[in-house]
Amino acid sequence: MLTTRRSFMVLGASALSLGLAGCLGATPPVTFDLTSASGAPMRRRSSRVVVITLPKTVQTYDSQRVVVREAGNVLSYLPEAQLSDTLPRLVQTRLLQTFEASNFPNIGRPDDQLRVDVTLATELQAFEIDVASGNLATVTINAKLVDEQRGMIFASKSFSATQPAATSPAATAIAGLDGALKLVMSDILQWTARTA
């Protein structure tokens, strides 16, 4: 019985060490950031306060992983890459920074405790490397402007952009997505300035 117990303990310790070695040997994903769009300072006639809410999206995009769309609408993730924050939070921050870089007046987040006139509500509809369409970084965001005083949507528009990209190396994929996102954010900025 003693021999059996010792054998079990030795085997258990060996299995544990192999498991730890496997975990330690795994390559951690590289963390990438996204950047805001830089534009020329703009003048805006309206003095209404605009806040940018956290974008809504489906669970597939609500993570730090980078989505790859293959033929037949099969979805996977880039295996060796992750974003610096969950995608909705990252897009909200970079969109706000895009507005601020252009000196857009009276812009903020919901938790800034502002007296809100207009809400810029967005939905992330695509943020992916579309392999099936020829290795394109695709970003699509639907934006709505909500009049908080009247409780109604008074403008809505979908913005989309693509950039050449590949799934490998991961840096190429992220660069394509970052470029497409910048185009979309610039368009949202110009549209909001004209409309809000």
PyMOL CGO cylinders between C-alpha atoms (Angstrom):
from pymol import cmd
from pymol.cgo import CYLINDER

trace = [
    CYLINDER, 0.00, 0.00, 0.00, 2.84, 2.38, 0.86, 0.3, 1, 1, 1, 1, 1, 1,
    CYLINDER, 2.84, 2.38, 0.86, 4.54, 1.69, -2.47, 0.3, 1, 1, 1, 1, 1, 1,
    CYLINDER, 4.54, 1.69, -2.47, 1.30, 2.37, -4.34, 0.3, 1, 1, 1, 1, 1, 1,
    CYLINDER, 1.30, 2.37, -4.34, 0.74, 5.65, -2.51, 0.3, 1, 1, 1, 1, 1, 1,
    CYLINDER, 0.74, 5.65, -2.51, 4.30, 6.81, -3.22, 0.3, 1, 1, 1, 1, 1, 1,
    CYLINDER, 4.30, 6.81, -3.22, 3.93, 5.90, -6.89, 0.3, 1, 1, 1, 1, 1, 1,
    CYLINDER, 3.93, 5.90, -6.89, 0.72, 7.88, -7.10, 0.3, 1, 1, 1, 1, 1, 1,
    CYLINDER, 0.72, 7.88, -7.10, 2.36, 10.92, -5.48, 0.3, 1, 1, 1, 1, 1, 1,
    CYLINDER, 2.36, 10.92, -5.48, 5.32, 10.77, -7.87, 0.3, 1, 1, 1, 1, 1, 1,
    CYLINDER, 5.32, 10.77, -7.87, 3.06, 10.41, -10.89, 0.3, 1, 1, 1, 1, 1, 1,
    CYLINDER, 3.06, 10.41, -10.89, 0.87, 13.28, -9.68, 0.3, 1, 1, 1, 1, 1, 1,
    CYLINDER, 0.87, 13.28, -9.68, 3.85, 15.55, -9.18, 0.3, 1, 1, 1, 1, 1, 1,
    CYLINDER, 3.85, 15.55, -9.18, 5.18, 14.69, -12.62, 0.3, 1, 1, 1, 1, 1, 1,
    CYLINDER, 5.18, 14.69, -12.62, 1.85, 15.46, -14.27, 0.3, 1, 1, 1, 1, 1, 1,
    CYLINDER, 1.85, 15.46, -14.27, 1.63, 18.77, -12.42, 0.3, 1, 1, 1, 1, 1, 1,
    CYLINDER, 1.63, 18.77, -12.42, 5.12, 19.80, -13.51, 0.3, 1, 1, 1, 1, 1, 1,
    CYLINDER, 5.12, 19.80, -13.51, 4.34, 18.92, -17.12, 0.3, 1, 1, 1, 1, 1, 1,
    CYLINDER, 4.34, 18.92, -17.12, 1.14, 20.96, -16.95, 0.3, 1, 1, 1, 1, 1, 1,
    CYLINDER, 1.14, 20.96, -16.95, 2.97, 23.98, -15.56, 0.3, 1, 1, 1, 1, 1, 1,
    CYLINDER, 2.97, 23.98, -15.56, 5.67, 23.65, -18.20, 0.3, 1, 1, 1, 1, 1, 1,
    CYLINDER, 5.67, 23.65, -18.20, 3.00, 23.65, -20.88, 0.3, 1, 1, 1, 1, 1, 1,
    CYLINDER, 3.00, 23.65, -20.88, 1.42, 26.79, -19.46, 0.3, 1, 1, 1, 1, 1, 1,
    CYLINDER, 1.42, 26.79, -19.46, 4.73, 28.56, -19.06, 0.3, 1, 1, 1, 1, 1, 1,
    CYLINDER, 4.73, 28.56, -19.06, 5.78, 27.59, -22.57, 0.3, 1, 1, 1, 1, 1, 1,
    CYLINDER, 5.78, 27.59, -22.57, 2.65, 29.08, -24.19, 0.3, 1, 1, 1, 1, 1, 1,
    CYLINDER, 2.65, 29.08, -24.19, 3.31, 32.29, -26.07, 0.3, 1, 1, 1, 1, 1, 1,
    CYLINDER, 3.31, 32.29, -26.07, 1.20, 35.12, -24.66, 0.3, 1, 1, 1, 1, 1, 1,
    CYLINDER, 1.20, 35.12, -24.66, -0.69, 37.23, -27.24, 0.3, 1, 1, 1, 1, 1, 1,
    CYLINDER, -0.69, 37.23, -27.24, 0.83, 40.52, -28.30, 0.3, 1, 1, 1, 1, 1, 1,
    CYLINDER, 0.83, 40.52, -28.30, -1.22, 43.50, -27.11, 0.3, 1, 1, 1, 1, 1, 1,
    CYLINDER, -1.22, 43.50, -27.11, -2.01, 46.18, -29.70, 0.3, 1, 1, 1, 1, 1, 1,
    CYLINDER, -2.01, 46.18, -29.70, -3.53, 49.62, -29.29, 0.3, 1, 1, 1, 1, 1, 1,
    CYLINDER, -3.53, 49.62, -29.29, -5.77, 51.64, -31.59, 0.3, 1, 1, 1, 1, 1, 1,
    CYLINDER, -5.77, 51.64, -31.59, -5.28, 55.34, -32.24, 0.3, 1, 1, 1, 1, 1, 1,
    CYLINDER, -5.28, 55.34, -32.24, -7.57, 58.34, -32.61, 0.3, 1, 1, 1, 1, 1, 1,
    CYLINDER, -7.57, 58.34, -32.61, -7.99, 60.22, -35.87, 0.3, 1, 1, 1, 1, 1, 1,
    CYLINDER, -7.99, 60.22, -35.87, -6.29, 63.59, -36.10, 0.3, 1, 1, 1, 1, 1, 1,
    CYLINDER, -6.29, 63.59, -36.10, -8.06, 66.37, -37.98, 0.3, 1, 1, 1, 1, 1, 1,
    CYLINDER, -8.06, 66.37, -37.98, -7.91, 70.09, -38.51, 0.3, 1, 1, 1, 1, 1, 1,
    CYLINDER, -7.91, 70.09, -38.51, -9.56, 72.19, -35.80, 0.3, 1, 1, 1, 1, 1, 1,
    CYLINDER, -9.56, 72.19, -35.80, -13.19, 72.88, -36.64, 0.3, 1, 1, 1, 1, 1, 1,
    CYLINDER, -13.19, 72.88, -36.64, -15.72, 75.50, -35.79, 0.3, 1, 1, 1, 1, 1, 1,
    CYLINDER, -15.72, 75.50, -35.79, -19.13, 74.41, -34.63, 0.3, 1, 1, 1, 1, 1, 1,
    CYLINDER, -19.13, 74.41, -34.63, -22.09, 76.77, -34.51, 0.3, 1, 1, 1, 1, 1, 1,
    CYLINDER, -22.09, 76.77, -34.51, -24.12, 74.81, -32.00, 0.3, 1, 1, 1, 1, 1, 1,
    CYLINDER, -24.12, 74.81, -32.00, -23.31, 75.09, -28.32, 0.3, 1, 1, 1, 1, 1, 1,
    CYLINDER, -23.31, 75.09, -28.32, -25.26, 71.99, -27.36, 0.3, 1, 1, 1, 1, 1, 1,
    CYLINDER, -25.26, 71.99, -27.36, -23.49, 69.46, -25.15, 0.3, 1, 1, 1, 1, 1, 1,
    CYLINDER, -23.49, 69.46, -25.15, -22.82, 66.11, -26.84, 0.3, 1, 1, 1, 1, 1, 1,
    CYLINDER, -22.82, 66.11, -26.84, -21.88, 62.94, -24.96, 0.3, 1, 1, 1, 1, 1, 1,
    CYLINDER, -21.88, 62.94, -24.96, -20.52, 59.77, -26.53, 0.3, 1, 1, 1, 1, 1, 1,
    CYLINDER, -20.52, 59.77, -26.53, -21.94, 56.60, -25.02, 0.3, 1, 1, 1, 1, 1, 1,
    CYLINDER, -21.94, 56.60, -25.02, -20.29, 53.19, -24.88, 0.3, 1, 1, 1, 1, 1, 1,
    CYLINDER, -20.29, 53.19, -24.88, -20.87, 51.51, -28.27, 0.3, 1, 1, 1, 1, 1, 1,
    CYLINDER, -20.87, 51.51, -28.27, -23.24, 48.57, -28.34, 0.3, 1, 1, 1, 1, 1, 1,
    CYLINDER, -23.24, 48.57, -28.34, -22.25, 45.42, -30.18, 0.3, 1, 1, 1, 1, 1, 1,
    CYLINDER, -22.25, 45.42, -30.18, -22.76, 41.67, -30.38, 0.3, 1, 1, 1, 1, 1, 1,
    CYLINDER, -22.76, 41.67, -30.38, -20.79, 39.41, -28.06, 0.3, 1, 1, 1, 1, 1, 1,
    CYLINDER, -20.79, 39.41, -28.06, -18.35, 38.44, -30.83, 0.3, 1, 1, 1, 1, 1, 1,
    CYLINDER, -18.35, 38.44, -30.83, -16.85, 41.94, -30.85, 0.3, 1, 1, 1, 1, 1, 1,
    CYLINDER, -16.85, 41.94, -30.85, -17.27, 42.66, -27.14, 0.3, 1, 1, 1, 1, 1, 1,
    CYLINDER, -17.27, 42.66, -27.14, -13.79, 41.47, -26.18, 0.3, 1, 1, 1, 1, 1, 1,
    CYLINDER, -13.79, 41.47, -26.18, -10.11, 42.16, -26.63, 0.3, 1, 1, 1, 1, 1, 1,
    CYLINDER, -10.11, 42.16, -26.63, -9.85, 39.56, -29.42, 0.3, 1, 1, 1, 1, 1, 1,
    CYLINDER, -9.85, 39.56, -29.42, -9.59, 40.45, -33.12, 0.3, 1, 1, 1, 1, 1, 1,
    CYLINDER, -9.59, 40.45, -33.12, -12.21, 38.80, -35.31, 0.3, 1, 1, 1, 1, 1, 1,
    CYLINDER, -12.21, 38.80, -35.31, -11.43, 37.05, -38.59, 0.3, 1, 1, 1, 1, 1, 1,
    CYLINDER, -11.43, 37.05, -38.59, -14.30, 36.32, -40.99, 0.3, 1, 1, 1, 1, 1, 1,
    CYLINDER, -14.30, 36.32, -40.99, -13.74, 33.42, -43.36, 0.3, 1, 1, 1, 1, 1, 1,
    CYLINDER, -13.74, 33.42, -43.36, -15.79, 31.90, -46.18, 0.3, 1, 1, 1, 1, 1, 1,
    CYLINDER, -15.79, 31.90, -46.18, -19.27, 30.81, -45.16, 0.3, 1, 1, 1, 1, 1, 1,
    CYLINDER, -19.27, 30.81, -45.16, -19.39, 33.46, -42.40, 0.3, 1, 1, 1, 1, 1, 1,
    CYLINDER, -19.39, 33.46, -42.40, -17.16, 31.35, -40.19, 0.3, 1, 1, 1, 1, 1, 1,
    CYLINDER, -17.16, 31.35, -40.19, -15.71, 33.52, -37.41, 0.3, 1, 1, 1, 1, 1, 1,
    CYLINDER, -15.71, 33.52, -37.41, -12.44, 32.99, -35.58, 0.3, 1, 1, 1, 1, 1, 1,
    CYLINDER, -12.44, 32.99, -35.58, -9.88, 35.15, -33.79, 0.3, 1, 1, 1, 1, 1, 1,
    CYLINDER, -9.88, 35.15, -33.79, -6.31, 36.15, -34.52, 0.3, 1, 1, 1, 1, 1, 1,
    CYLINDER, -6.31, 36.15, -34.52, -4.42, 33.65, -32.35, 0.3, 1, 1, 1, 1, 1, 1,
    CYLINDER, -4.42, 33.65, -32.35, -1.50, 35.83, -31.28, 0.3, 1, 1, 1, 1, 1, 1,
    CYLINDER, -1.50, 35.83, -31.28, -3.06, 39.28, -30.88, 0.3, 1, 1, 1, 1, 1, 1,
    CYLINDER, -3.06, 39.28, -30.88, -5.30, 41.13, -28.48, 0.3, 1, 1, 1, 1, 1, 1,
    CYLINDER, -5.30, 41.13, -28.48, -6.41, 44.75, -28.04, 0.3, 1, 1, 1, 1, 1, 1,
    CYLINDER, -6.41, 44.75, -28.04, -5.39, 46.94, -25.11, 0.3, 1, 1, 1, 1, 1, 1,
    CYLINDER, -5.39, 46.94, -25.11, -9.00, 47.04, -23.85, 0.3, 1, 1, 1, 1, 1, 1,
    CYLINDER, -9.00, 47.04, -23.85, -12.35, 45.60, -24.82, 0.3, 1, 1, 1, 1, 1, 1,
    CYLINDER, -12.35, 45.60, -24.82, -13.30, 46.90, -28.27, 0.3, 1, 1, 1, 1, 1, 1,
    CYLINDER, -13.30, 46.90, -28.27, -16.34, 49.01, -27.23, 0.3, 1, 1, 1, 1, 1, 1,
    CYLINDER, -16.34, 49.01, -27.23, -14.40, 50.82, -24.48, 0.3, 1, 1, 1, 1, 1, 1,
    CYLINDER, -14.40, 50.82, -24.48, -11.43, 51.37, -26.77, 0.3, 1, 1, 1, 1, 1, 1,
    CYLINDER, -11.43, 51.37, -26.77, -13.57, 52.76, -29.60, 0.3, 1, 1, 1, 1, 1, 1,
    CYLINDER, -13.57, 52.76, -29.60, -15.43, 55.08, -27.21, 0.3, 1, 1, 1, 1, 1, 1,
    CYLINDER, -15.43, 55.08, -27.21, -12.14, 56.48, -25.91, 0.3, 1, 1, 1, 1, 1, 1,
    CYLINDER, -12.14, 56.48, -25.91, -10.57, 56.94, -29.35, 0.3, 1, 1, 1, 1, 1, 1,
    CYLINDER, -10.57, 56.94, -29.35, -13.75, 58.52, -30.73, 0.3, 1, 1, 1, 1, 1, 1,
    CYLINDER, -13.75, 58.52, -30.73, -13.81, 61.01, -27.87, 0.3, 1, 1, 1, 1, 1, 1,
    CYLINDER, -13.81, 61.01, -27.87, -10.13, 61.79, -28.44, 0.3, 1, 1, 1, 1, 1, 1,
    CYLINDER, -10.13, 61.79, -28.44, -10.86, 62.34, -32.15, 0.3, 1, 1, 1, 1, 1, 1,
    CYLINDER, -10.86, 62.34, -32.15, -13.47, 64.96, -31.25, 0.3, 1, 1, 1, 1, 1, 1,
    CYLINDER, -13.47, 64.96, -31.25, -11.18, 66.59, -28.70, 0.3, 1, 1, 1, 1, 1, 1,
    CYLINDER, -11.18, 66.59, -28.70, -8.26, 66.75, -31.15, 0.3, 1, 1, 1, 1, 1, 1,
    CYLINDER, -8.26, 66.75, -31.15, -10.43, 68.78, -33.50, 0.3, 1, 1, 1, 1, 1, 1,
    CYLINDER, -10.43, 68.78, -33.50, -11.42, 71.19, -30.71, 0.3, 1, 1, 1, 1, 1, 1,
    CYLINDER, -11.42, 71.19, -30.71, -15.03, 70.06, -30.86, 0.3, 1, 1, 1, 1, 1, 1,
    CYLINDER, -15.03, 70.06, -30.86, -16.69, 72.06, -28.07, 0.3, 1, 1, 1, 1, 1, 1,
    CYLINDER, -16.69, 72.06, -28.07, -18.89, 70.61, -25.34, 0.3, 1, 1, 1, 1, 1, 1,
    CYLINDER, -18.89, 70.61, -25.34, -18.05, 66.94, -25.81, 0.3, 1, 1, 1, 1, 1, 1,
    CYLINDER, -18.05, 66.94, -25.81, -17.78, 64.30, -23.09, 0.3, 1, 1, 1, 1, 1, 1,
    CYLINDER, -17.78, 64.30, -23.09, -18.83, 60.92, -21.70, 0.3, 1, 1, 1, 1, 1, 1,
    CYLINDER, -18.83, 60.92, -21.70, -22.04, 60.11, -19.81, 0.3, 1, 1, 1, 1, 1, 1,
    CYLINDER, -22.04, 60.11, -19.81, -20.14, 59.88, -16.50, 0.3, 1, 1, 1, 1, 1, 1,
    CYLINDER, -20.14, 59.88, -16.50, -18.75, 63.43, -16.88, 0.3, 1, 1, 1, 1, 1, 1,
    CYLINDER, -18.75, 63.43, -16.88, -21.94, 64.68, -15.19, 0.3, 1, 1, 1, 1, 1, 1,
    CYLINDER, -21.94, 64.68, -15.19, -22.72, 67.16, -17.94, 0.3, 1, 1, 1, 1, 1, 1,
    CYLINDER, -22.72, 67.16, -17.94, -26.12, 68.60, -18.71, 0.3, 1, 1, 1, 1, 1, 1,
    CYLINDER, -26.12, 68.60, -18.71, -26.67, 66.56, -21.85, 0.3, 1, 1, 1, 1, 1, 1,
    CYLINDER, -26.67, 66.56, -21.85, -28.41, 67.98, -24.91, 0.3, 1, 1, 1, 1, 1, 1,
    CYLINDER, -28.41, 67.98, -24.91, -27.44, 65.36, -27.50, 0.3, 1, 1, 1, 1, 1, 1,
    CYLINDER, -27.44, 65.36, -27.50, -26.25, 61.78, -27.14, 0.3, 1, 1, 1, 1, 1, 1,
    CYLINDER, -26.25, 61.78, -27.14, -24.06, 60.22, -29.82, 0.3, 1, 1, 1, 1, 1, 1,
    CYLINDER, -24.06, 60.22, -29.82, -25.04, 56.56, -29.58, 0.3, 1, 1, 1, 1, 1, 1,
    CYLINDER, -25.04, 56.56, -29.58, -23.11, 54.07, -31.68, 0.3, 1, 1, 1, 1, 1, 1,
    CYLINDER, -23.11, 54.07, -31.68, -23.25, 50.40, -32.56, 0.3, 1, 1, 1, 1, 1, 1,
    CYLINDER, -23.25, 50.40, -32.56, -20.21, 48.42, -33.71, 0.3, 1, 1, 1, 1, 1, 1,
    CYLINDER, -20.21, 48.42, -33.71, -21.51, 46.32, -36.57, 0.3, 1, 1, 1, 1, 1, 1,
    CYLINDER, -21.51, 46.32, -36.57, -18.18, 45.14, -37.97, 0.3, 1, 1, 1, 1, 1, 1,
    CYLINDER, -18.18, 45.14, -37.97, -14.59, 45.23, -36.80, 0.3, 1, 1, 1, 1, 1, 1,
    CYLINDER, -14.59, 45.23, -36.80, -12.81, 42.35, -38.47, 0.3, 1, 1, 1, 1, 1, 1,
    CYLINDER, -12.81, 42.35, -38.47, -10.38, 41.01, -41.02, 0.3, 1, 1, 1, 1, 1, 1,
    CYLINDER, -10.38, 41.01, -41.02, -12.56, 39.76, -43.86, 0.3, 1, 1, 1, 1, 1, 1,
    CYLINDER, -12.56, 39.76, -43.86, -10.56, 36.97, -45.47, 0.3, 1, 1, 1, 1, 1, 1,
    CYLINDER, -10.56, 36.97, -45.47, -13.47, 35.88, -47.65, 0.3, 1, 1, 1, 1, 1, 1,
    CYLINDER, -13.47, 35.88, -47.65, -13.61, 39.29, -49.35, 0.3, 1, 1, 1, 1, 1, 1,
    CYLINDER, -13.61, 39.29, -49.35, -9.92, 39.41, -50.12, 0.3, 1, 1, 1, 1, 1, 1,
    CYLINDER, -9.92, 39.41, -50.12, -8.13, 40.22, -46.85, 0.3, 1, 1, 1, 1, 1, 1,
    CYLINDER, -8.13, 40.22, -46.85, -9.83, 43.49, -46.00, 0.3, 1, 1, 1, 1, 1, 1,
    CYLINDER, -9.83, 43.49, -46.00, -9.89, 45.21, -42.63, 0.3, 1, 1, 1, 1, 1, 1,
    CYLINDER, -9.89, 45.21, -42.63, -13.55, 46.19, -42.31, 0.3, 1, 1, 1, 1, 1, 1,
    CYLINDER, -13.55, 46.19, -42.31, -15.03, 48.63, -39.81, 0.3, 1, 1, 1, 1, 1, 1,
    CYLINDER, -15.03, 48.63, -39.81, -18.71, 49.56, -39.75, 0.3, 1, 1, 1, 1, 1, 1,
    CYLINDER, -18.71, 49.56, -39.75, -20.32, 51.77, -37.10, 0.3, 1, 1, 1, 1, 1, 1,
    CYLINDER, -20.32, 51.77, -37.10, -23.93, 52.93, -37.02, 0.3, 1, 1, 1, 1, 1, 1,
    CYLINDER, -23.93, 52.93, -37.02, -24.34, 56.30, -35.31, 0.3, 1, 1, 1, 1, 1, 1,
    CYLINDER, -24.34, 56.30, -35.31, -27.47, 57.94, -33.92, 0.3, 1, 1, 1, 1, 1, 1,
    CYLINDER, -27.47, 57.94, -33.92, -27.96, 61.43, -32.53, 0.3, 1, 1, 1, 1, 1, 1,
    CYLINDER, -27.96, 61.43, -32.53, -30.52, 61.52, -29.74, 0.3, 1, 1, 1, 1, 1, 1,
    CYLINDER, -30.52, 61.52, -29.74, -32.20, 64.74, -28.60, 0.3, 1, 1, 1, 1, 1, 1,
    CYLINDER, -32.20, 64.74, -28.60, -32.30, 64.19, -24.86, 0.3, 1, 1, 1, 1, 1, 1,
    CYLINDER, -32.30, 64.19, -24.86, -34.75, 67.01, -24.25, 0.3, 1, 1, 1, 1, 1, 1,
    CYLINDER, -34.75, 67.01, -24.25, -37.33, 65.53, -26.62, 0.3, 1, 1, 1, 1, 1, 1,
    CYLINDER, -37.33, 65.53, -26.62, -36.33, 61.89, -26.12, 0.3, 1, 1, 1, 1, 1, 1,
    CYLINDER, -36.33, 61.89, -26.12, -36.08, 61.16, -29.84, 0.3, 1, 1, 1, 1, 1, 1,
    CYLINDER, -36.08, 61.16, -29.84, -33.54, 60.20, -32.51, 0.3, 1, 1, 1, 1, 1, 1,
    CYLINDER, -33.54, 60.20, -32.51, -33.19, 63.05, -34.99, 0.3, 1, 1, 1, 1, 1, 1,
    CYLINDER, -33.19, 63.05, -34.99, -30.37, 61.68, -37.17, 0.3, 1, 1, 1, 1, 1, 1,
    CYLINDER, -30.37, 61.68, -37.17, -28.96, 58.26, -37.99, 0.3, 1, 1, 1, 1, 1, 1,
    CYLINDER, -28.96, 58.26, -37.99, -26.27, 57.12, -40.39, 0.3, 1, 1, 1, 1, 1, 1,
    CYLINDER, -26.27, 57.12, -40.39, -24.04, 54.10, -41.00, 0.3, 1, 1, 1, 1, 1, 1,
    CYLINDER, -24.04, 54.10, -41.00, -20.32, 54.63, -41.59, 0.3, 1, 1, 1, 1, 1, 1,
    CYLINDER, -20.32, 54.63, -41.59, -18.03, 52.02, -43.10, 0.3, 1, 1, 1, 1, 1, 1,
    CYLINDER, -18.03, 52.02, -43.10, -14.45, 51.82, -44.33, 0.3, 1, 1, 1, 1, 1, 1,
    CYLINDER, -14.45, 51.82, -44.33, -12.06, 49.12, -45.52, 0.3, 1, 1, 1, 1, 1, 1,
    CYLINDER, -12.06, 49.12, -45.52, -8.29, 48.88, -45.75, 0.3, 1, 1, 1, 1, 1, 1,
    CYLINDER, -8.29, 48.88, -45.75, -6.03, 46.18, -47.22, 0.3, 1, 1, 1, 1, 1, 1,
    CYLINDER, -6.03, 46.18, -47.22, -4.88, 43.81, -44.49, 0.3, 1, 1, 1, 1, 1, 1,
    CYLINDER, -4.88, 43.81, -44.49, -3.70, 40.28, -43.85, 0.3, 1, 1, 1, 1, 1, 1,
    CYLINDER, -3.70, 40.28, -43.85, -4.06, 37.98, -40.89, 0.3, 1, 1, 1, 1, 1, 1,
    CYLINDER, -4.06, 37.98, -40.89, -0.32, 37.44, -40.65, 0.3, 1, 1, 1, 1, 1, 1,
    CYLINDER, -0.32, 37.44, -40.65, 1.66, 39.06, -39.24, 0.3, 1, 1, 1, 1, 1, 1,
    CYLINDER, 1.66, 39.06, -39.24, -0.81, 40.33, -36.64, 0.3, 1, 1, 1, 1, 1, 1,
    CYLINDER, -0.81, 40.33, -36.64, 0.66, 43.83, -36.81, 0.3, 1, 1, 1, 1, 1, 1,
    CYLINDER, 0.66, 43.83, -36.81, -0.51, 44.08, -40.44, 0.3, 1, 1, 1, 1, 1, 1,
    CYLINDER, -0.51, 44.08, -40.44, -4.07, 43.17, -39.43, 0.3, 1, 1, 1, 1, 1, 1,
    CYLINDER, -4.07, 43.17, -39.43, -4.14, 45.72, -36.62, 0.3, 1, 1, 1, 1, 1, 1,
    CYLINDER, -4.14, 45.72, -36.62, -2.70, 48.45, -38.86, 0.3, 1, 1, 1, 1, 1, 1,
    CYLINDER, -2.70, 48.45, -38.86, -5.47, 47.84, -41.39, 0.3, 1, 1, 1, 1, 1, 1,
    CYLINDER, -5.47, 47.84, -41.39, -8.18, 47.94, -38.73, 0.3, 1, 1, 1, 1, 1, 1,
    CYLINDER, -8.18, 47.94, -38.73, -6.68, 51.05, -37.16, 0.3, 1, 1, 1, 1, 1, 1,
    CYLINDER, -6.68, 51.05, -37.16, -6.64, 52.83, -40.54, 0.3, 1, 1, 1, 1, 1, 1,
    CYLINDER, -6.64, 52.83, -40.54, -10.25, 51.88, -41.30, 0.3, 1, 1, 1, 1, 1, 1,
    CYLINDER, -10.25, 51.88, -41.30, -11.38, 52.97, -37.84, 0.3, 1, 1, 1, 1, 1, 1,
    CYLINDER, -11.38, 52.97, -37.84, -9.71, 56.36, -38.26, 0.3, 1, 1, 1, 1, 1, 1,
    CYLINDER, -9.71, 56.36, -38.26, -11.62, 56.95, -41.50, 0.3, 1, 1, 1, 1, 1, 1,
    CYLINDER, -11.62, 56.95, -41.50, -14.91, 56.03, -39.84, 0.3, 1, 1, 1, 1, 1, 1,
    CYLINDER, -14.91, 56.03, -39.84, -14.27, 58.21, -36.79, 0.3, 1, 1, 1, 1, 1, 1,
    CYLINDER, -14.27, 58.21, -36.79, -13.35, 61.19, -38.98, 0.3, 1, 1, 1, 1, 1, 1,
    CYLINDER, -13.35, 61.19, -38.98, -16.60, 60.79, -40.91, 0.3, 1, 1, 1, 1, 1, 1,
    CYLINDER, -16.60, 60.79, -40.91, -18.61, 60.54, -37.67, 0.3, 1, 1, 1, 1, 1, 1,
    CYLINDER, -18.61, 60.54, -37.67, -16.92, 63.70, -36.40, 0.3, 1, 1, 1, 1, 1, 1,
    CYLINDER, -16.92, 63.70, -36.40, -17.76, 65.70, -39.53, 0.3, 1, 1, 1, 1, 1, 1,
    CYLINDER, -17.76, 65.70, -39.53, -21.33, 64.39, -39.61, 0.3, 1, 1, 1, 1, 1, 1,
    CYLINDER, -21.33, 64.39, -39.61, -21.92, 65.19, -35.94, 0.3, 1, 1, 1, 1, 1, 1,
    CYLINDER, -21.92, 65.19, -35.94, -20.51, 68.71, -36.34, 0.3, 1, 1, 1, 1, 1, 1,
    CYLINDER, -20.51, 68.71, -36.34, -22.91, 69.40, -39.21, 0.3, 1, 1, 1, 1, 1, 1,
    CYLINDER, -22.91, 69.40, -39.21, -25.94, 67.75, -37.62, 0.3, 1, 1, 1, 1, 1, 1,
    CYLINDER, -25.94, 67.75, -37.62, -25.89, 68.03, -33.84, 0.3, 1, 1, 1, 1, 1, 1,
]
cmd.load_cgo(trace, "trace")
